[in-house]
């Protein structure tokens, strides 16, 4: 192989494994553009590499795909998705000067204040000299009469409240701006103080923009209903007196926005009488709007004016959005998660499904609506209290940490949630057969595990025993764990296990790893670490303050690893506080400084061995759970008390 | 192997889904590898295409429409992945990828069943060391750097060995198929 061919082959190989850097990509491009034979050979390499890959991984791909398809049908998920991208609102720093910043700030403040007064007008009738303001106010009053009076009234009150608060906030920001504008005449300024002042001014500008945005929202509570004459503005409309309680506004009327789309992912639609239309982030939602999400990772987050947030998972249909007299969501199918701000006692938020109705005064809850009446509606309450009523008229109070199911032929009772609810990935090892261990967390895409050699394991009534060395690992990188932990800078790993030996063969046995080999790990939980005391558990947790394997490690005291069912928990908080618990009791602690930005996105989750297959651990798994937050000592004790029996 | 049509309105059973995925996955993955901004995303795109297809299965004649439909979906998903990659600055404007996108049309016939069967046989004839290398690369999904760490050689040597091993396999498949197809 000549040097040039060798070089090209090297570039192609790097491209195929995804490690070709930008300079290499340019070099490869140059080669491909100048040589037709090479182009053909390159594409053949791509196809052939895929063919070889398929031979090794086709079963994984097939099974994973089939499982995902079936899973999506059974349990539409609510993945922790990314927010929709937002347009940058600030100009680059190079375009701004401190002089302009100061004046722009003042001008913006004045403009916004004037705009608010002009558009909304004072609470009382304005003077004759301000016809536009009075016209705008009349328009809002007309709209509130034309549609749902109470709803628009509340929108007006909120807008009015924001308007009332705006001058005070603007006064404060103006005063702060003057303080920040510079040192008093004649006073010499410390360079550090000047630098800090610049930073404060930037932060101040951010506050100013936030206030402006709030005011813009306050002045934007109306839209023209689809179907009205194009070109006509809301201000110019002459809305006839509305009927007493119209089901939907007639064309030509205006309607107040009741909520706004905050985030979207995948396919999200607004459903109205006119049909279905795609929705984008930032879109206003109106009373009687229906919403639908597509499958896969589709989701939508909407926010009401009182900051009640509702998330629709994939394949969810919300047939109607109402706010009169209280908020009401009619969920036809799918998965809804709601973080409900405190609601007025006489106007609780209602979530209606084909099988039930939930009355909410302020809480965090999840609702899963299955079209099958026998499976019905499941309500999980994370915080607060929710009253659930089924079709037979029976009611049950569902408190924090409990769930209830309203379904045909089932008793309507509240039951405690499993302690692992809310975890990112959970394995119960109750499959009983086969080579696949399911992630039952219902968070994001399931991160199932595959047993490499079935002959090395034994299924137990409630667990899995590894009886000779093998690896149990996720087929794909554990992105959902990595992404969530990187974002929170926290992790809790909870294992319920029974070691088979006091000291694993060769020591340093791997109970759970997120790694690629012995030299590259995001974290590991093991038994009898190389440098640790005998019969102990060990955790290595990588951060910007550790090496590539997460050293210095945290060991439990010698003798804590015993041949009995044991709960082992490691939690690491954003502050760096790391604690190792055994059977609910704290046995070791340290400060694991730094953040998780160095975590590798491509590592897979493995149990029972290292990916290099040279750190076997033998024993029984009863439960493994991974959380993207640090559990408190009390929560760990509660989990221990709850047990896995 | 062709999947049979299921009665209208009946939910697809696991076996049917599995058959359909198996029938088309090589083609879909091959196309995704050509079109995606990052080879590492190709399998995700291929899987997503299947998910979307199975949600809309009622609208498709699986014997006639599924492959073109999957191809179009892979193209759309790849396009979206491109937009996402560029928006997140994960990829700057990448002339190579744009060029490849132009080149990438239909994948070759290498996904056909005879080629796969021949490959299985040829794989058995490889020396142990080459099989280990392919296992680490394609089964364990390790990079050449990681493989180099395991078998104590340089990453470049690993890449060259992989190229040579694939060339051996291609020649073997060519012989098995009578000089056609590979």
Interface residues (C-beta under 8 A of the other chain):
Chain A: X1 X6 X9 X10 X12 X13 X14 X15 X16 X17 X18 X19 X22 X25 X26 X28 X29 X32 X33 X39 X43 X44 X45 X46 X47 X48 X49 X50 X51 X52 X53 X54 X55 X56 X57 X58 X61 X62 X64 X65 X66 X68 X69 X70 X72 X73 X85 X294 X295 X296 X315 X476 X516 X517 X519 X520 X602 X604 X611 X612
Chain B: X11 X14 X17 X18 X21 X22 X25 X26 X29 X30 X33 X34 X38 X39 X40 X42 X43 X46 X47 X48 X50 X51 X52 X54 X55 X87 X92 X94 X95 X96 X97 X99 X103 X104 X107 X108 X110 X111 X115 X116 X119 X120 X123 X134 X135 X137 X138 X139 X140 X141 X142 X143 X144 X145 X146 X149 X150 X156 X159 X160 X162 X163 X166 X169 X170 X182
